[in-house]
Amino acid sequence: MKREWKWTRFLIAALCLPLAMLMFAAIAHAQETIKIGYLMQVHDAANFAIEKELGAKYKLEYVKFLRYSDAEVALARGDIKMTSLGYVSAIGAALREAEPSYQLISGMSRGAINIVCRPDVKISDWADLKGKKFGVLTGGPAELFFDDALRVHGVKRGDIPTVSFTAPGPPLLQALKNNDIECMAVFEPFAANAVAGNYGYYPAKINLADNSFLGINGVIAVNSEFLKANPGFVKEAIGVATKATAYYLQNKDKLTTDFPNRIEFKPEVIKIGADHIILDSNLYMKRAFAMAESMKTLGFIRQMPEKAKLEAYFNYQFLMEATGKTADELGRNK
């Protein structure tokens, strides 16, 4: 009898061990930290909303970047799993990667890159920009928006003297404040910072989003391997992001209070900047090709990416599930 009881206990232990290991693995998985990249900009609102809504359910860690290029490197390596990014990043990646290391799964914004000039510099139309000394963030979306909008409106870049800056922030703002430059092309809310400080204004008839690619700018991108392993989280995150985009588009005043730990600007700066961006969760693949064509024309890239390669970076699955709309309705061919 004792021998039978020992054997029974052995069987129970043997059966319970795999179950315990599975439970431990599930708990460990649930506790894994999901690192998400962000930029300190108003049009990251949908990205910040993911933390606000899902932070109690998942262990999220937000990592700040100053440039899309740095966020892209971290995403491709898997150092972060999700991030705000620019359409321009996917175009460059399609030219160098054999397979996408990340995918674009939702739009976030259009526009959000603006021209601000000193109060004593009078700009009434595009022609007035000629001869004005500009500070420009070179090598990225800000310069691309600037160059393409100039071309669309018949102004040659060679007619505008420029000073190059490598990152948004104090150096560029200080240059405008010190009268070292007359105008600047920069992301929000850095442009708004100059306006709030009374040393800059938005020329009323100048809109850099009035360009050949509809002013497409920010997207949410996810590491490809993480996406395969965690579709449930991604589905939830995009569900939150699309609702947040619609909400903050109608309630821009909430941007001044809802993300104090992420948008490190004064409320009045955020408020001004929010009025000069277009929050948009659509994902514009056709316009991304137009952007690539502009990049080639303007010398940002030497050749266009192959059609199939660039298309591979666009994943409409989660956006379609979140909105109930088709890919075409969500911007694929707009």
C-alpha positions in Angstrom: 0.0 0.0 0.0 2.8 2.4 0.9 4.6 1.5 -2.2 1.4 2.3 -4.3 1.0 5.7 -2.5 4.6 6.6 -3.2 4.1 5.7 -6.9 0.9 7.8 -7.0 2.7 10.8 -5.5 5.4 10.5 -8.0 2.9 10.5 -10.9 1.1 13.6 -9.5 4.4 15.4 -9.1 5.5 14.4 -12.6 2.2 15.7 -14.0 2.2 18.9 -12.1 5.8 19.9 -12.9 5.1 20.7 -16.6 2.0 22.6 -15.6 4.0 24.6 -13.0 6.6 25.4 -15.6 4.0 26.6 -18.1 2.5 28.8 -15.4 5.9 30.2 -14.5 6.7 30.9 -18.1 3.4 32.7 -18.6 4.0 34.8 -15.6 7.5 35.6 -16.7 6.2 36.5 -20.1 3.5 38.8 -18.7 6.2 40.6 -16.7 8.5 41.3 -19.7 9.1 45.0 -20.3 8.0 46.3 -23.6 10.2 49.2 -24.6 8.5 51.9 -26.7 10.3 54.8 -28.4 8.9 58.3 -28.6 9.9 61.8 -29.6 9.0 64.8 -27.5 6.4 66.2 -29.9 2.7 66.9 -29.8 1.9 64.6 -32.7 3.0 61.6 -30.6 -0.3 61.8 -28.8 -1.5 58.4 -30.0 1.7 56.8 -28.9 1.5 58.4 -25.5 -2.1 57.2 -25.2 -0.9 53.6 -25.3 1.0 54.1 -22.1 -1.9 56.0 -20.5 -4.4 53.2 -21.3 -2.4 50.0 -21.2 0.3 50.9 -18.7 -1.6 49.1 -15.9 -2.0 45.9 -17.9 1.5 45.7 -19.5 4.9 46.6 -18.2 5.8 49.5 -20.5 9.0 51.5 -20.6 9.1 54.6 -22.8 12.5 55.6 -24.3 13.0 59.2 -25.6 14.7 60.0 -28.9 15.6 63.3 -30.5 15.6 62.0 -34.1 13.6 59.4 -36.1 16.9 58.0 -37.4 18.0 57.0 -33.9 14.6 55.5 -33.0 14.7 53.5 -36.3 18.1 52.0 -35.5 16.9 50.9 -32.0 13.7 49.5 -33.5 15.5 47.5 -36.2 17.9 46.0 -33.7 15.0 45.1 -31.3 16.3 47.4 -28.5 12.8 48.9 -28.6 9.7 47.1 -29.8 7.5 49.9 -31.0 8.1 53.6 -31.7 6.8 56.7 -33.4 8.7 57.0 -36.7 8.6 58.9 -40.0 7.5 57.7 -43.4 10.9 58.8 -44.6 12.5 56.1 -42.4 10.7 53.3 -44.2 11.7 54.6 -47.6 15.4 54.5 -46.6 15.0 51.1 -45.0 13.4 49.7 -48.2 16.5 50.7 -50.1 18.9 48.8 -47.7 17.1 46.0 -46.0 16.5 42.6 -47.7 13.4 42.1 -45.5 11.6 44.6 -43.3 13.0 44.7 -39.8 9.9 46.7 -38.8 6.4 47.5 -40.1 4.3 50.6 -40.2 0.9 49.8 -38.6 -0.8 53.1 -38.1 -0.5 56.7 -39.1 -0.2 59.5 -36.4 0.1 62.8 -38.1 0.4 65.0 -41.2 2.1 68.4 -41.2 3.6 69.2 -37.8 6.6 70.8 -39.5 6.2 74.5 -39.8 8.0 77.7 -40.7 8.4 80.4 -38.0 9.9 83.8 -38.7 11.1 86.7 -36.5 8.5 89.4 -35.9 10.5 91.9 -37.8 10.7 89.7 -40.9 7.5 90.2 -43.0 6.4 87.2 -45.0 3.2 87.6 -47.0 3.6 84.8 -49.6 6.1 82.2 -50.7 8.1 84.6 -52.9 8.9 86.6 -49.8 11.0 83.7 -48.5 13.6 84.5 -51.1 16.8 85.9 -49.5 15.7 85.1 -46.0 18.3 83.4 -43.8 16.8 80.0 -42.6 17.7 77.6 -39.9 16.9 74.1 -41.2 17.1 70.6 -39.6 19.0 68.9 -42.4 18.9 65.4 -43.6 15.4 64.5 -42.4 11.7 65.2 -42.7 12.0 68.9 -41.8 14.4 69.6 -44.7 12.4 67.4 -47.0 9.1 69.2 -46.2 10.9 72.5 -46.7 12.5 71.7 -50.0 9.4 70.0 -51.5 7.1 72.8 -50.5 9.4 75.4 -52.0 9.5 73.4 -55.2 5.7 73.1 -55.4 5.4 76.8 -54.9 8.0 77.8 -57.4 10.8 78.9 -55.0 14.3 77.7 -55.6 16.2 76.4 -52.6 19.3 78.2 -53.9 17.5 81.5 -53.4 17.3 80.9 -49.7 20.5 81.0 -47.6 20.4 78.3 -44.9 22.2 77.3 -41.7 22.2 73.6 -40.9 21.2 72.2 -37.5 21.4 68.5 -36.6 18.6 68.4 -33.9 15.6 70.5 -32.8 15.9 72.3 -29.6 17.8 75.2 -27.9 20.5 75.8 -30.5 17.9 76.4 -33.3 15.6 78.4 -31.1 18.5 80.5 -29.7 19.7 81.3 -33.2 16.3 82.8 -34.1 16.2 84.6 -30.7 19.7 86.1 -31.3 18.8 87.2 -34.8 21.4 84.8 -36.3 18.7 83.5 -38.6 15.5 85.1 -39.8 13.2 82.1 -40.1 13.3 78.4 -39.3 11.7 75.1 -40.5 11.2 72.8 -37.5 8.9 70.2 -35.8 6.2 71.2 -33.4 6.2 72.1 -30.6 9.6 73.7 -31.2 8.1 76.2 -33.6 5.3 77.0 -31.1 8.0 77.6 -28.5 9.3 80.6 -30.4 5.8 81.9 -31.0 4.9 81.6 -27.3 8.1 83.4 -26.4 7.2 86.3 -28.7 10.3 86.0 -30.8 8.6 84.2 -33.7 5.3 84.0 -35.7 3.7 81.7 -38.3 3.5 83.4 -41.7 -0.3 83.0 -42.4 0.0 81.8 -46.1 3.0 79.5 -45.6 2.1 75.8 -45.0 4.9 73.2 -45.4 2.3 70.4 -45.5 1.0 71.9 -48.8 3.5 69.7 -50.7 3.5 66.8 -53.2 3.0 64.1 -50.6 0.1 65.5 -48.5 2.4 66.4 -45.7 2.5 62.8 -44.4 4.8 62.7 -41.3 4.4 60.5 -38.3 3.5 56.8 -38.0 3.6 54.0 -35.4 6.1 51.3 -36.3 6.6 47.9 -34.7 9.6 45.5 -34.8 8.8 42.6 -37.1 9.8 39.8 -34.8 7.9 41.4 -31.9 4.9 41.8 -34.1 4.9 38.1 -34.9 5.3 37.1 -31.2 2.8 39.6 -29.7 -0.1 40.3 -32.1 -2.5 40.6 -29.2 -0.6 43.5 -27.6 -0.2 45.2 -31.0 -3.9 44.9 -31.7 -4.8 46.5 -28.3 -2.2 49.2 -28.8 -3.5 50.2 -32.2 -7.1 50.1 -30.9 -6.1 52.7 -28.3 -4.0 54.7 -30.7 -6.8 55.2 -33.3 -9.4 56.2 -30.7 -6.9 58.6 -29.2 -6.2 60.2 -32.5 -9.8 60.9 -33.1 -10.3 62.1 -29.5 -7.3 64.5 -29.4 -8.2 65.9 -32.9 -11.4 67.1 -31.3 -10.1 67.9 -27.9 -6.7 69.5 -28.5 -6.9 71.3 -25.1 -6.4 67.9 -23.4 -2.9 67.7 -24.9 -1.8 70.3 -22.5 -2.7 68.2 -19.5 -2.7 64.5 -20.4 1.0 63.8 -21.0 3.1 66.0 -18.7 5.8 63.4 -18.4 6.3 63.1 -22.2 5.7 66.5 -23.8 8.1 68.6 -21.8 6.9 72.0 -22.8 4.8 74.6 -21.1 1.0 74.3 -21.7 0.8 77.5 -23.8 3.5 76.1 -26.1 1.7 72.8 -26.5 -1.6 74.6 -27.2 -0.1 76.7 -29.9 1.7 73.7 -31.5 -1.5 71.6 -31.4 -3.2 74.1 -33.6 -0.6 73.6 -36.3 -0.6 69.8 -36.7 -3.0 67.4 -38.3 -3.6 64.2 -36.2 -4.4 61.4 -38.7 -4.3 57.7 -38.1 -4.6 56.8 -41.8 -1.6 55.1 -43.3 -0.7 56.6 -46.7 1.2 54.1 -48.8 0.6 55.8 -52.2 1.8 59.1 -50.7 4.9 57.4 -49.4 5.8 56.6 -53.0 5.2 60.3 -53.8 7.5 61.2 -50.9 10.2 58.8 -52.3 9.9 60.4 -55.7 10.4 63.8 -54.1 13.4 62.5 -52.1 15.0 61.3 -55.4 14.3 64.5 -57.2 15.7 66.6 -54.4 18.8 64.4 -54.0 18.0 62.8 -50.6 18.2 59.3 -52.2 19.9 58.2 -55.4 17.1 55.8 -56.6 13.5 54.8 -55.8 13.0 51.8 -53.7 11.4 48.8 -55.4 7.6 48.9 -55.3 7.2 45.5 -53.6 10.0 46.3 -51.0 8.4 49.5 -49.9 4.9 48.0 -49.8 6.2 45.3 -47.5 6.7 47.9 -44.7 2.9 48.7 -44.7 0.7 46.5 -42.6 -3.0 47.5 -42.6 -4.2 44.4 -40.6 -4.4 46.0 -37.2 -5.7 49.4 -38.4 -8.4 47.6 -40.3 -9.4 45.6 -37.3 -9.4 48.7 -35.1 -11.6 50.9 -37.4 -13.6 48.4 -39.4 -12.5 50.2 -42.6 -10.7 48.8 -45.7 -7.1 49.5 -46.5 -8.1 51.9 -49.3 -10.4 53.8 -46.9 -7.4 54.0 -44.5 -5.1 55.7 -47.0 -3.5 52.9 -49.1 -4.3 54.5 -52.4 -5.2 58.1 -51.4 
